[in-house]
Amino acid sequence: MGESTGFLKWDRKLPEMRPVPVRLRDWREVYEEFPAEDLRLQAGRCMDCGIPFCNNGCPLGNLIPDWNDLVYREHWRAALDRLHATNNFPEFTGRLCPAPCESACVLGINQPPVAIKQVEVEIIDHAFEQGWVTPQTPSVRTGKRVAVIGSGPAGLAAAQQLTRAGHEVVVLERADRIGGLLRYGIPEFKMEKRHIDRRLEQMVAEGTEFRTGAIVGENIDIDVLTASNDAVVLACGATAWRDLDVPGRELANIHQAMEYLPLANRVQLGDMEASPIDVNGRHVVIIGGGDTGADCLGTAHRQGAASVTQLEIMPRPPEERAGSNPWPQYAMVYKVTSAHAEGGDRVYSVNTERFLDDGEGNVRGLLVHEVELVDGRFQKVEGTDREIPADFVFLALGFVGPERGSWLDRLGVELDPRGNVARDDHYMSSIPGVFVAGDMGRGQSLIVWAIAEGRAAAAGVDEFLMGESRLPRPIPPTARPLV
């Protein structure tokens, strides 16, 4: 390592966030620029630990100690090469991944871990600024045609790998822009969409074709698609959202998170002047305590909500690791995102009993009660009923699997017991030549898993088409990291 005792000299440091009153006036990313020397010292905290558990903590198998050392030595171009060796889109993961690698960092046993995610995003942003991220066009064309359905991180990763292997790749996206949930599910303040656009420019220059408004089952026939391509990759995500079946669910102004967030993004993209779901001056309740709930929280703040309350049925996580959650598992501890730092109330161990009607068919509040875990089941705490006022309610309860529809049923792929598309160790479904990557086969998961599976599925497709493949195969579908 460049500075083997750096972890003894320098504390963990991250970039400052823009002041809350300032950042709530716009939709730009929340962080200030991070000084280059501060970043160098953060990379220098990476210790010569012998066994880098961070590599295993990352589903992509990122070569984290390598690029930390190179950044400390200021060998930025070499650091970029190490970063791209395992990750097609570090500008996405560096902004959106919850960093299981940091939970697995050996330094994190008794100190704050290395700021791995920050080093990652600074490498790729610096590389784009220097013009180092250029198209990698294949030297040989195979003549094989591959269709990728879905343009989220799994589909994009599979497409880029297959294009670079020399295949003719077309990505089909039912929306009007490429990017999937990266485009319409992630708020601008977490990742500005220019990061997607500049990567797409590279992919187009490499030879990948993109088609928007391509709706399989409507203007795209699945039988024609499979017959006209040598392989098909299903990367449509787990977009069937979980609902909350309680009395009053039919009331107006109760929306799924993915009905709310895309509209706010479309305003920032210039498609409309204002969102049809605008909570300015209104009381908002978000049900669900995960990242999607935090995205709704930050969006409501920027729209000028009068109050925002986020409900979570689980107990509040501890400030430090519990004994049942040892290193190097992912640290299940209390976290404050940028959106939480902007305001709002977080209420834990509560369950929604019903939504309350204002007498005109609109929601006016929720009847909730506290719960406790008894033998692994939630039980109501008697005498804790109370009402929470709400003009709008957003459901951020996660996703239950891929959308079932005519084209998927017509294709005839087998499903696993969880309702996801089943696949073998080469990511091929029960239909020869049809492969599955990302949440559609894995279930709702992290962006790093999506990219890793896209890369691995591409290797499976390449081997199926050519008899062998030199593309990296990060993980089989059944693999699990330490975190």
C-alpha positions as CSV (number, residue, x, y, z in Angstrom):
1,M,0.0,0.0,0.0
2,G,1.1,3.6,-0.6
3,E,0.6,4.5,3.1
4,S,0.3,1.3,5.2
5,T,-0.2,3.3,8.4
6,G,-2.7,5.8,6.9
7,F,-5.6,4.4,8.9
8,L,-3.7,5.3,12.0
9,K,-3.2,8.9,10.9
10,W,-6.4,10.0,9.2
11,D,-10.0,9.7,10.1
12,R,-12.8,8.9,7.8
13,K,-14.1,12.0,5.9
14,L,-16.8,12.5,3.3
15,P,-17.8,15.5,1.3
16,E,-20.0,18.1,2.9
17,M,-23.6,18.4,1.8
18,R,-24.9,21.7,0.5
19,P,-26.9,23.5,3.3
20,V,-30.5,22.2,3.5
21,P,-32.2,25.6,2.8
22,V,-30.0,25.9,-0.4
23,R,-30.4,22.4,-1.7
24,L,-34.2,22.3,-1.2
25,R,-34.5,25.1,-3.8
26,D,-33.2,22.9,-6.6
27,W,-33.0,19.2,-7.6
28,R,-29.2,19.0,-8.1
29,E,-27.1,16.4,-6.3
30,V,-26.7,17.3,-2.6
31,Y,-22.9,17.0,-2.2
32,E,-20.2,19.6,-2.4
33,E,-17.1,18.9,-4.4
34,F,-14.5,16.8,-2.4
35,P,-11.0,18.2,-2.4
36,A,-8.5,16.1,-4.2
37,E,-6.0,15.9,-1.3
38,D,-8.8,14.9,1.1
39,L,-9.7,12.1,-1.3
40,R,-6.1,11.0,-1.6
41,L,-5.9,10.6,2.2
42,Q,-9.1,8.7,2.3
43,A,-7.7,6.2,-0.2
44,G,-4.6,6.1,1.9
45,R,-6.6,4.8,4.9
46,C,-6.9,1.5,3.0
47,M,-4.8,-0.8,5.2
48,D,-2.6,-3.7,4.1
49,C,-5.1,-6.1,5.6
50,G,-3.9,-9.3,3.8
51,I,-7.4,-10.6,3.1
52,P,-9.5,-7.8,1.6
53,F,-13.0,-8.8,2.7
54,C,-14.3,-5.7,0.9
55,N,-13.8,-7.7,-2.4
56,N,-16.1,-10.4,-1.2
57,G,-18.5,-7.9,0.3
58,C,-19.0,-6.4,-3.2
59,P,-21.1,-8.6,-5.5
60,L,-19.1,-7.2,-8.4
61,G,-15.8,-8.3,-6.8
62,N,-14.4,-4.8,-7.2
63,L,-10.6,-4.6,-6.8
64,I,-10.9,-2.1,-4.1
65,P,-7.5,-2.1,-2.5
66,D,-5.9,-1.8,-5.9
67,W,-7.6,1.4,-6.9
68,N,-7.4,2.8,-3.4
69,D,-3.6,2.4,-3.6
70,L,-3.5,3.9,-7.1
71,V,-5.5,6.9,-6.1
72,Y,-3.2,7.5,-3.1
73,R,-0.2,7.4,-5.5
74,E,-2.2,9.6,-7.9
75,H,-2.1,7.1,-10.7
76,W,-5.6,7.9,-11.8
77,R,-5.6,6.3,-15.2
78,A,-4.5,3.0,-13.8
79,A,-7.2,3.3,-11.1
80,L,-9.8,3.7,-13.8
81,D,-8.7,0.6,-15.5
82,R,-8.9,-1.4,-12.3
83,L,-12.4,0.1,-11.6
84,H,-13.7,-0.7,-15.1
85,A,-12.3,-4.2,-14.9
86,T,-15.2,-5.3,-12.7
87,N,-17.8,-2.6,-13.0
88,N,-19.3,-1.1,-16.2
89,F,-21.0,1.8,-14.5
90,P,-19.2,3.0,-11.3
91,E,-20.8,6.4,-11.7
92,F,-24.1,4.7,-10.9
93,T,-22.9,2.5,-8.0
94,G,-20.7,5.3,-6.6
95,R,-23.9,7.3,-6.1
96,L,-26.6,4.7,-5.4
97,C,-25.1,1.6,-3.9
98,P,-25.5,1.2,-0.1
99,A,-21.8,0.1,0.0
100,P,-21.8,-3.4,1.4
101,C,-18.1,-3.3,0.7
102,E,-17.7,-0.7,3.5
103,S,-19.5,-3.0,5.9
104,A,-17.0,-5.7,5.1
105,C,-13.9,-3.4,5.3
106,V,-11.4,-4.9,7.8
107,L,-10.7,-1.5,9.2
108,G,-14.4,-1.3,10.1
109,I,-14.0,-3.9,12.8
110,N,-13.0,-1.2,15.3
111,Q,-12.8,2.1,13.3
112,P,-14.9,3.9,10.7
113,P,-14.3,2.0,7.4
114,V,-12.5,3.3,4.4
115,A,-14.6,5.7,2.3
116,I,-14.7,3.2,-0.6
117,K,-17.8,4.5,-2.3
118,Q,-16.5,8.0,-2.4
119,V,-13.1,7.0,-3.9
120,E,-15.0,5.0,-6.5
121,V,-17.2,7.9,-7.7
122,E,-14.3,10.3,-7.7
123,I,-12.3,8.0,-10.0
124,I,-14.9,7.8,-12.6
125,D,-16.0,11.4,-12.5
126,H,-12.3,12.5,-12.9
127,A,-12.0,10.0,-15.8
128,F,-15.0,11.6,-17.6
129,E,-13.6,15.1,-17.0
130,Q,-10.2,14.0,-18.5
131,G,-11.9,12.3,-21.5
132,W,-10.6,8.9,-20.6
133,V,-13.9,7.1,-20.9
134,T,-14.0,6.3,-24.6
135,P,-15.9,3.8,-26.8
136,Q,-14.4,0.2,-26.8
137,T,-15.5,-1.1,-30.2
138,P,-15.0,-4.8,-30.9
139,S,-12.3,-5.8,-33.4
140,V,-14.3,-8.7,-34.8
141,R,-18.1,-9.0,-35.4
142,T,-19.7,-12.3,-34.8
143,G,-22.8,-11.8,-36.8
144,K,-24.9,-13.0,-33.9
145,R,-28.0,-10.9,-32.9
146,V,-29.0,-10.4,-29.2
147,A,-32.1,-8.6,-27.9
148,V,-32.1,-7.2,-24.4
149,I,-35.5,-6.4,-22.9
150,G,-35.1,-3.7,-20.3
151,S,-32.6,-0.8,-19.9
152,G,-32.0,-0.8,-16.2
153,P,-28.5,-1.5,-14.8
154,A,-28.7,-5.2,-15.5
155,G,-29.8,-4.8,-19.1
156,L,-27.3,-2.0,-19.8
157,A,-24.4,-4.1,-18.3
158,A,-25.4,-7.2,-20.4
159,A,-25.7,-5.1,-23.5
160,Q,-22.4,-3.4,-23.2
161,Q,-20.5,-6.6,-22.5
162,L,-22.2,-8.4,-25.4
163,T,-21.6,-5.5,-27.8
164,R,-17.9,-5.5,-26.8
165,A,-17.8,-9.2,-27.5
166,G,-18.7,-8.5,-31.1
167,H,-22.4,-9.3,-31.1
168,E,-25.2,-7.1,-32.6
169,V,-27.2,-6.0,-29.6
170,V,-30.5,-4.1,-29.4
171,V,-31.9,-2.9,-26.1
172,L,-35.7,-2.6,-26.0
173,E,-37.2,-0.2,-23.5
174,R,-41.0,0.4,-23.1
175,A,-40.5,3.9,-21.7
176,D,-39.7,7.0,-23.8
177,R,-36.2,7.2,-22.5
178,I,-33.4,4.7,-21.7
179,G,-32.5,3.9,-18.1
180,G,-35.3,2.1,-16.4
181,L,-35.5,2.9,-12.7
182,L,-32.2,4.8,-13.0
183,R,-34.0,7.3,-15.2
184,Y,-37.5,7.5,-13.6
185,G,-37.2,5.9,-10.2
186,I,-34.1,7.6,-8.8
187,P,-34.6,11.3,-7.9
188,E,-32.3,13.9,-9.6
189,F,-30.9,14.9,-6.2
190,K,-29.4,11.4,-5.8
191,M,-28.2,11.1,-9.3
192,E,-28.4,13.7,-12.0
193,K,-29.5,12.1,-15.3
194,R,-26.6,13.5,-17.2
195,H,-24.6,10.6,-15.8
196,I,-26.8,8.2,-17.7
197,D,-26.7,10.2,-20.9
198,R,-23.0,10.4,-21.1
199,R,-22.6,6.6,-20.6
200,L,-25.3,6.0,-23.2
201,E,-23.3,8.1,-25.7
202,Q,-20.4,5.7,-25.2
203,M,-22.6,2.6,-25.7
204,V,-24.1,4.0,-28.9
205,A,-20.6,4.7,-30.2
206,E,-19.6,1.2,-29.4
207,G,-22.5,-0.1,-31.5
208,T,-25.3,-0.9,-29.1
209,E,-28.7,0.0,-30.5
210,F,-31.5,1.4,-28.3
211,R,-35.2,1.4,-29.0
212,T,-37.6,3.3,-26.8
213,G,-41.4,2.8,-26.8
214,A,-40.7,-0.9,-27.5
215,I,-43.4,-2.6,-25.5
216,V,-43.2,-6.4,-25.7
217,G,-46.6,-7.9,-25.9
218,E,-48.0,-4.8,-27.8
219,N,-45.8,-3.4,-30.6
220,I,-43.2,-6.1,-30.1
221,D,-44.2,-9.7,-30.5
222,I,-42.3,-12.0,-28.3
223,D,-42.4,-14.9,-30.8
224,V,-41.0,-12.7,-33.5
225,L,-38.4,-11.4,-31.2
226,T,-37.1,-14.8,-30.2
227,A,-37.2,-16.1,-33.8
228,S,-35.3,-13.1,-35.2
229,N,-32.5,-13.1,-32.6
230,D,-29.9,-15.7,-31.6
231,A,-30.5,-15.0,-27.9
232,V,-32.7,-12.8,-25.8
233,V,-31.9,-11.4,-22.3
234,L,-34.8,-10.6,-20.0
235,A,-33.8,-7.7,-17.7
236,C,-37.1,-6.2,-17.0
237,G,-36.6,-5.9,-13.2
238,A,-39.0,-6.7,-10.3
239,T,-41.5,-4.0,-11.0
240,A,-44.6,-5.5,-9.5
241,W,-45.0,-3.3,-6.4
242,R,-46.2,-4.5,-3.0
243,D,-49.6,-3.0,-2.0
244,L,-51.2,-2.4,1.3
245,D,-54.6,-4.1,1.5
246,V,-56.3,-2.3,4.4
247,P,-59.7,-0.5,4.6
248,G,-59.6,2.8,2.8
249,R,-56.9,1.9,0.2
250,E,-59.3,3.0,-2.6
251,L,-59.3,6.6,-1.3
252,A,-57.8,9.4,-3.5
253,N,-54.3,10.7,-3.0
254,I,-52.9,7.3,-1.9
255,H,-50.2,6.4,-4.4
256,Q,-47.4,3.9,-5.0
257,A,-43.9,5.4,-4.8
258,M,-43.3,4.5,-8.4
259,E,-46.4,6.5,-9.4
260,Y,-45.1,9.5,-7.6
261,L,-41.3,9.6,-8.2
262,P,-41.3,9.3,-12.1
263,L,-43.6,12.3,-12.4
264,A,-41.2,14.5,-10.3
265,N,-38.3,13.3,-12.6
266,R,-40.3,14.2,-15.7
267,V,-40.7,17.7,-14.4
268,Q,-36.9,18.0,-14.1
269,L,-36.5,16.5,-17.6
270,G,-38.7,19.2,-19.0
271,D,-41.7,17.0,-19.9
272,M,-44.1,19.0,-17.8
273,E,-44.2,22.2,-15.8
274,A,-45.5,20.6,-12.6
275,S,-46.2,17.1,-11.3
276,P,-49.9,16.0,-11.2
277,I,-49.0,14.7,-7.7
278,D,-47.7,17.9,-6.0
279,V,-47.6,18.0,-2.2
280,N,-46.8,21.7,-1.8
281,G,-48.3,22.8,1.5
282,R,-49.8,19.4,2.3
283,H,-49.2,16.8,5.0
284,V,-47.5,13.6,3.7
285,V,-47.2,10.2,5.1
286,I,-44.7,7.6,3.6
287,I,-45.2,4.0,4.5
288,G,-41.9,2.1,4.2
289,G,-38.5,3.0,5.7
290,G,-36.2,1.9,2.9
291,D,-34.3,3.8,0.2
292,T,-37.5,4.3,-1.9
293,G,-39.2,5.8,1.1
294,A,-36.3,8.2,1.5
295,D,-36.5,9.1,-2.2
296,C,-40.2,10.1,-1.6
297,L,-39.1,12.0,1.5
298,G,-36.6,14.1,-0.4
299,T,-39.0,14.7,-3.2
300,A,-41.8,15.9,-0.9
301,H,-39.3,18.3,0.8
302,R,-38.5,19.8,-2.6
303,Q,-42.1,20.2,-3.5
304,G,-42.7,22.1,-0.3
305,A,-44.7,19.7,1.9
306,A,-46.0,21.1,5.1
307,S,-45.0,18.0,7.0
308,V,-43.6,14.5,6.2
309,T,-43.9,11.4,8.4
310,Q,-42.2,8.2,7.4
311,L,-43.6,5.0,9.0
312,E,-41.7,1.7,9.4
313,I,-43.2,-1.5,10.9
314,M,-39.7,-2.8,12.0
315,P,-38.1,-1.5,15.2
316,R,-35.6,1.3,14.9
317,P,-32.1,-0.2,14.1
318,P,-29.4,0.2,16.7
319,E,-26.7,2.9,16.5
320,E,-24.0,0.2,16.5
321,R,-23.9,-3.4,15.3
322,A,-25.9,-5.8,17.4
323,G,-24.2,-9.0,18.6
324,S,-26.4,-10.9,16.0
325,N,-25.0,-8.8,13.2
326,P,-21.2,-9.2,13.4
327,W,-18.6,-8.0,10.9
328,P,-18.3,-8.6,7.9
329,Q,-22.1,-8.9,7.5
330,Y,-23.9,-5.8,6.1
331,A,-24.3,-3.5,9.1
332,M,-27.9,-3.2,10.0
333,V,-27.6,0.1,11.9
334,Y,-29.5,3.4,12.0
335,K,-28.7,5.5,9.0
336,V,-29.5,9.1,8.2
337,T,-29.7,9.8,4.4
338,S,-29.5,13.2,2.9
339,A,-33.3,13.3,2.7
340,H,-33.6,12.4,6.4
341,A,-31.2,15.2,7.3
342,E,-33.6,17.6,5.5
343,G,-36.4,17.1,8.0
344,G,-39.5,15.0,8.6
345,D,-40.4,12.5,11.3
346,R,-39.5,8.8,11.3
347,V,-41.7,6.5,13.3
348,Y,-40.8,2.9,14.0
349,S,-42.7,-0.2,15.1
350,V,-46.1,1.0,13.8
351,N,-48.7,-0.6,11.6
352,T,-51.4,1.0,9.5
353,E,-54.8,-0.3,10.5
354,R,-56.8,1.7,8.0
355,F,-56.9,4.9,5.9
356,L,-59.4,7.6,7.0
357,D,-61.9,9.3,4.6
358,D,-62.5,13.0,4.6
359,G,-66.1,12.3,3.6
360,E,-65.5,13.2,-0.1
361,G,-63.4,10.2,-1.1
362,N,-60.0,11.6,-0.2
363,V,-57.6,10.4,2.4
364,R,-57.4,12.6,5.5
365,G,-55.3,10.5,7.7
366,L,-54.2,7.0,8.9
367,L,-55.2,5.0,12.0
368,V,-52.1,3.3,13.2
369,H,-51.0,1.3,16.3
370,E,-47.7,0.2,17.7
371,V,-46.5,-3.3,17.2
372,E,-43.9,-5.6,18.8
373,L,-42.1,-8.7,17.6
374,V,-43.2,-11.8,19.5
375,D,-41.7,-15.1,18.3
376,G,-41.0,-13.6,15.0
377,R,-44.5,-12.2,14.4
378,F,-45.8,-8.7,14.8
379,Q,-48.4,-8.2,17.5
380,K,-50.5,-5.2,18.2
381,V,-49.7,-3.2,21.4
382,E,-53.1,-2.6,22.9
383,G,-54.0,1.0,23.8
384,T,-51.6,2.5,21.2
385,D,-54.1,3.5,18.5
386,R,-53.7,7.0,17.2
387,E,-54.4,9.0,14.1
388,I,-51.9,10.6,11.8
389,P,-53.1,13.4,9.5
390,A,-52.3,13.0,5.8
391,D,-53.4,14.7,2.7
392,F,-51.2,12.4,0.6
393,V,-49.9,8.8,1.4
394,F,-47.1,7.2,-0.6
395,L,-46.5,3.4,-0.4
396,A,-42.8,2.4,-0.5
397,L,-43.2,-1.2,0.4
398,G,-40.8,-2.8,-2.1
399,F,-41.5,-5.1,-5.0
400,V,-42.7,-8.7,-5.1
401,G,-41.2,-9.8,-8.5
402,P,-41.5,-9.3,-12.2
403,E,-44.7,-8.2,-13.8
404,R,-46.7,-11.1,-15.0
405,G,-48.3,-10.5,-18.4
406,S,-49.3,-12.0,-21.7
407,W,-45.9,-12.0,-23.3
408,L,-44.1,-13.6,-20.3
409,D,-46.8,-16.3,-20.1
410,R,-46.7,-16.8,-23.8
411,L,-42.9,-17.2,-23.7
412,G,-43.5,-20.0,-21.2
413,V,-40.5,-19.5,-18.9
414,E,-40.6,-21.4,-15.6
415,L,-40.8,-19.4,-12.4
416,D,-39.0,-20.2,-9.1
417,P,-41.0,-20.6,-5.8
418,R,-40.7,-16.8,-5.2
419,G,-42.3,-16.0,-8.6
420,N,-39.1,-14.8,-10.2
421,V,-37.9,-16.2,-13.6
422,A,-35.9,-19.4,-12.9
423,R,-32.5,-19.8,-14.5
424,D,-29.5,-22.1,-14.4
425,D,-25.9,-21.4,-13.4
426,H,-25.3,-19.8,-16.9
427,Y,-28.3,-17.5,-16.4
428,M,-30.4,-19.3,-19.0
429,S,-34.1,-19.7,-18.4
430,S,-36.0,-22.9,-19.1
431,I,-36.3,-21.7,-22.7
432,P,-33.0,-22.3,-24.6
433,G,-31.4,-19.1,-25.8
434,V,-33.5,-16.9,-23.3
435,F,-31.4,-15.6,-20.4
436,V,-32.4,-13.7,-17.3
437,A,-30.4,-11.0,-15.4
438,G,-31.0,-8.8,-12.4
439,D,-34.1,-8.4,-10.3
440,M,-36.3,-10.3,-12.8
441,G,-34.5,-13.5,-11.8
442,R,-33.1,-12.5,-8.4
443,G,-35.9,-10.5,-6.9
444,Q,-35.6,-7.0,-5.6
445,S,-32.0,-6.3,-4.8
446,L,-29.1,-3.8,-5.0
447,I,-27.7,-2.0,-8.1
448,V,-24.4,-3.8,-7.7
449,W,-26.2,-7.2,-7.9
450,A,-28.0,-6.0,-11.1
451,I,-24.7,-5.0,-12.8
452,A,-22.9,-8.1,-11.6
453,E,-25.7,-10.3,-13.0
454,G,-25.9,-8.4,-16.2
455,R,-22.1,-9.1,-16.7
456,A,-22.5,-12.7,-15.7
457,A,-25.5,-13.3,-18.0
458,A,-23.6,-11.7,-20.9
459,A,-20.9,-14.3,-20.4
460,G,-23.5,-17.0,-20.4
461,V,-25.0,-15.7,-23.7
462,D,-21.6,-15.4,-25.3
463,E,-20.7,-19.0,-24.4
464,F,-24.1,-20.2,-25.7
465,L,-23.5,-18.4,-29.0
466,M,-19.8,-19.1,-29.5
467,G,-19.1,-22.3,-27.6
468,E,-16.8,-20.4,-25.2
469,S,-16.5,-17.0,-23.7
470,R,-13.7,-14.7,-22.5
471,L,-16.1,-12.4,-20.8
472,P,-15.8,-12.3,-17.0
473,R,-18.4,-14.3,-15.1
474,P,-18.5,-12.6,-11.7
475,I,-21.0,-14.9,-9.9
476,P,-23.5,-17.8,-10.4
477,P,-27.1,-16.9,-9.7
478,T,-27.1,-18.8,-6.4
479,A,-24.0,-17.0,-5.0
480,R,-24.2,-14.9,-1.9
481,P,-21.5,-12.5,-0.6
482,L,-20.5,-12.0,3.0
483,V,-22.9,-9.1,3.3
